Structures are given as C-alpha cells and as structure tokens.
Amino acid sequence: MSRVAVAVLQFPGLNCETETLRELTRAGVQATLVRWNERSAHLARYAGFVIPGGFSYQDRIRAGAIAAKSPLLEEVVREVEKGKPILGICNGAQILVEAGLVPGEEAGRIDLCLAPNKVKAWSGYHARWVFVKPESPSCFFTETLHEPFPIVVAHGEGRFYTEDQGMWNSLRERGRFVLRYCGAQGESARGFPENPNGVADDVAGMSGLDGQVLAFMPHPERASLLWQLPEDLPGVWGERRRAAAGNKEELQAEGPGRALLAAFRRLEGGGT
Amino acid sequence: MQPLVFLLRRRAVDLVAVSAAATLRDALGLGERLRALRRDDGYCLENLQEGSQEEWLRACVHRSSWFNPNTHRHALFVAAPGAHAAARQEGSWPEPWLGSLLGSDRPELAEPPSCDHLEAWLSLPRERDSYSVSLLAFDGEEPVRTLPRGYWPDAQGQVLAFQLWTLLLAAPTADAALELALEVSLARSRDRGLLIHPQRERWALAAPVAASLEE
C-alpha cells in the first residue's frame, strides 16, 4: 500500500463515494472520506483529492453549482492551486467546472459549463459503456495512458460547452482535451452512441490549471475490476473479460479504469 | 393571434429557491440584503396560428405536460410581442410584457391590488428600502422551439421556456438593486454569481426594477 493520502470529498447528494473510496484503496492509495461539514483545516495533510459522482445538493439550480460555492471546496481550491492533483468524476467534474478549476484560465473564473446532453436519438440522462482514448500527456492523470479503453458514462449534463469558440479552439490547441470518446479501436467517435452526449470534439475529460486538475465525465471506479466489464464488449478489454469468464480469481484482475485512480501513487516520495 | 405567457408557481416550498437563497446569503455574502427569492417557471407562446385565447387556456391547463394541478398554480396572460426575438438577441425585451389575465387558479389575480400583472403574480412581501428584480433565464443555444405536438390539434407556434428568478433586495436605489442582482445572479466566477450560467443561459429583465413599499 502506498503512503499517498488522498481525500474523497463528499457533499450531500453524492452517491459514489463508497465505491470510489474502495477502488482507490484497491489501487494502492490511502483514501479517506472527508465530508462537507467536517472542520476542513486538515486538508493540507492530503496529497490529492477526488470528488466522486452523484447529485450534490440534488443538482439544485444546476449540477455542481452549490457544492462549488461551499467552504470545503474553497479550502480544496487553495490546496489544488499549490499543485496538488484533483480528479472530478461526473458530478465531481461538474463541480470543478462550476468552481472555475477547469479550464482555470483565470483564478476562479467560470469559462465553461457542462450543458445538458444534446443528441438526436436521445435527450436527458443516459448511461452506457463507451470507449475513450487519451489524447494528451499534459495532465497528471493521463500521463501514463496510451491506449483506448472502455468505461461507463451515466449523466444528463455532460457536454463541455462554452459560448466562446475562440477559447474552445485555444483549449483544443493546448491539449486540454485529454480524454476523448472514440470507437472500440480508438478511431474517432461517429456521433451517438460513441459520443454519448453530443459534446464538441468528443471531449470526455478536460484538464485544468497546470494539468493537475481533471474533470472526467465517465466513471473509472465502475471499471476498476475486470468483472465489472460486460462480456460483449468489443476490443482487447472485451477479449480479456470473456477469457476470464467463470474464473473468480481472474475476474478480480485490474480493469481499465484503475489506471486513472492509481495515478495518485506517482506522488509517493514527492507528496505530503 | 397575440402572444401568450403561461406562468407556473409551485404549491409546495421551492427547495431550489431555498437552497439558492441560503447560498447567496451565506457563501456569496449577500446576508440580510436578500429579503426574498422566488423562482417560477413559464412559457411564452408566439406565432400561434390556430385557436382562440380560451382554447389556448384549456390547452395549457388540461392538455400540456407543463401544468400539474397537484404541484403547481398557474396563470395565462396575453403578452406583448417581441420576447422571442429578444431571446434570440434580435431586439429588446417588450415593456410592458404581460397584458390582461386570461385565466388562473389563483382567484386573487382576478382583481389584483396592483395594476401591474407581474407584481400581482409575484405577490412579494412589502418591505421598506427594498426593490424587486425579476430576471428571466432561458436556454442559450436554442431558446425558441417549435411547439411540441399534441397540445392543440393542428396548432402551429413557437415556445420560449424560461425560469423567472425574482430577488427582493435591500438597496438604496433601484440602480443599486439591479447592479447587486446581476452581481449575485450571473455565475461568472467561484465567488461571484449563482442563479444563471452565462455559458449556457441567456437572460433578460422581465420588468423594470420596482420599489417594494411597506404598507
């Protein structure tokens, strides 16, 4: 077990904190749950942070809007601005965007939103297996990722969007779109369902600040073990899953989402 | 046919508005300057090709999926034209916007104490040195949509769906109240603005800022 301490931040209404905590632990990280109403002065002891998925504050006003204004997040921002990494998963990603940490072009300024899904075939909440591919090594969490991998999305507001097309182009050119939806072999997504929400440039994950922030709409904690994958998945991961079918030991092997969570282990020695 | 505006108010306590007010007061520093916060839903119908006003009232109340008598109260008003164009940023918001009342399940609106229909609909508490600011928020990408089928046989028209946020603010002047309302409403940074996200929503002032006089 690594000595790297990571805080899993819980706001009321988040509902993925238990499995995120469990899969971080399985990934070799010392993960601790920190609730929104705890005295937050102790956050300096953590080397990194994760905001899991769910519906913080019941998505009142907008997804992530209220959590982004909370005193706990204010303290987290201070730690992240020192260079500590933070991963926002689904609602966590929405919170990071509402807090201005992604893209984080100017301290605290909100330049983006995660808009409602917009595809011809579907509207509203949508959950399915998709494939994503790492596009840029400029983010702490994607530095060591190279191959496309399957993962779960489950959201109604997951479309990174800005009115400012110039800013969007600039983010693309600077490699901020670090994870993109794609086909099973890594080819460009051909619309829905490969791109599950209609986002421009197939963006699934966007980095912020100096690359230590990742807002990621899919759920790595739901693809952290091989048995979590469906047997009918195409590609290499599907083959591995089918080969392990019926073998309890092999099904406990690492799944494709584990690498994102295990990224925190690289802080060992250099962390707090 | 003249445009129509269908306004809806929740019967129960609006938990979104309660949470928003708490966040504005505590996290964004508005404190007691925020005397009240209301959130209503609404639909502005324009370019209606078929039906009388009475038929549209029946369609909105009985046929649409907008209104549920168990959860909401309603009112249908005649409106001045131009809201759809303004929502597309092709003109300014019509003033005055709301005209005569066509129907409501709020009996007090039939003989309102004020001749201002929006003020009557809002029925805000009256407090000294306070001003009400009503902001309409609507989808920024596609604010005006074709009226969904099924509301009225062969009806053609367009609809602008919106949220109506009304802030009752303690302020020295109407201009100061407006400035404060926009400061705390438009989400521009982590510590500034909450109710309306300018990257995904557009907004308009529903009516001039009004003084709320203690009776």
Interface residues (C-beta under 8 A of the other chain):
Chain A: Y57 Q58 R60 I61 R62 A65 I66 A68 K69 S70 P71 L73 E74 V77 E98 A99 G100 G108 R109 I110 D111 L112 C113 A115 K118 Y161 T162 E163
Chain B: L15 V16 S19 A20 T23 A27 L28 G140 E141 A187 R188 S189 R190 D191 G193 L194 L195 H197 P198 Q199 R200
